[in-house]
Amino acid sequence: MLDQLTAADLVHGDKGYDTNAVRRKIKAKGAAPNIPPKVNRRWKSCFSPYLYRNRNAIERMFNRLKDFRRIATRYDRLAVNFLAAVQIAALVSYWL
């Protein structure tokens, strides 16, 4: 997914993505990584917990979409049909 990253100033990630390779790839794309350091990491990089709070809204959105069984198990074989199902689920869960 990082290869498809377009113009972004900041990239949030969880502790699972706290590796030097991921950080280098994000910096190569011209963005700043905001990833909390792992507990066992010797060198702790810059991390802003204030900016990291925004990531929670994205996690909640994905969890709300996964409440729909069709989205969570991906019944659709074609990407176009799956995208349509995601759009309908988003419409139902956020509009109603």
C-alpha positions in Angstrom: 0.0 0.0 0.0 2.9 2.4 0.6 3.9 2.1 -3.0 0.5 3.6 -4.0 0.8 6.5 -1.5 0.0 9.8 -3.1 0.5 13.3 -1.7 0.4 13.0 2.1 2.1 15.0 4.8 1.7 12.5 7.6 1.2 8.7 7.7 -0.2 7.1 10.8 0.5 3.4 11.7 0.3 1.1 14.6 3.2 -0.5 16.5 3.2 -3.4 14.0 4.6 -1.1 11.4 7.5 0.2 13.5 10.4 -0.9 11.4 13.2 1.0 9.8 12.2 -0.2 6.3 8.7 1.1 6.6 9.9 4.4 8.0 12.3 4.8 5.1 9.7 4.0 2.5 7.3 6.6 4.0 10.1 9.3 4.1 11.0 8.5 0.5 7.4 9.3 -0.5 7.8 12.7 1.1 5.6 12.1 4.2 6.4 12.0 7.9 5.7 8.7 9.7 3.8 9.0 13.0 4.2 5.4 14.3 4.4 4.7 18.1 7.7 3.0 18.9 7.7 -0.6 20.1 8.6 -1.2 23.7 11.8 -3.1 22.8 13.1 -0.5 20.4 16.4 1.1 21.5 16.1 4.3 19.5 12.7 5.9 20.0 11.8 8.1 17.0 9.6 11.2 17.1 5.9 10.4 17.9 3.0 12.7 18.5 0.2 11.1 20.5 -1.9 14.2 19.8 -1.8 13.6 16.1 -2.2 9.9 16.6 -5.7 10.3 18.0 -7.1 10.9 14.5 -6.2 7.3 13.6 -8.9 6.1 15.9 -11.7 7.5 13.6 -10.4 5.5 10.7 -10.2 2.3 12.8 -13.8 2.8 13.9 -15.0 3.3 10.3 -13.4 0.0 9.2 -14.8 -1.8 12.2 -18.3 -0.4 11.5 -18.1 -1.6 7.9 -17.0 -5.1 9.0 -20.2 -5.4 10.9 -21.7 -6.2 7.6 -21.1 -9.9 7.0 -20.8 -9.5 3.2 -18.0 -7.0 3.7 -16.1 -9.0 6.4 -16.1 -12.2 4.5 -15.9 -10.7 1.0 -18.5 -12.7 -0.8 -18.1 -10.8 -4.0 -15.5 -12.1 -6.5 -15.3 -9.0 -8.6 -13.6 -5.9 -7.2 -16.4 -3.7 -8.7 -19.1 -5.6 -6.9 -17.2 -5.5 -3.6 -16.7 -1.8 -4.0 -20.4 -1.4 -4.6 -21.2 -3.4 -1.4 -18.7 -1.3 0.6 -20.4 1.9 -0.7 -23.9 0.6 0.2 -22.7 -0.5 3.6 -21.1 2.9 4.2 -24.3 4.7 3.1 -26.5 2.6 5.4 -24.2 2.8 8.4 -23.4 6.5 8.2 -26.5 8.0 6.6 -29.2 6.1 8.6 
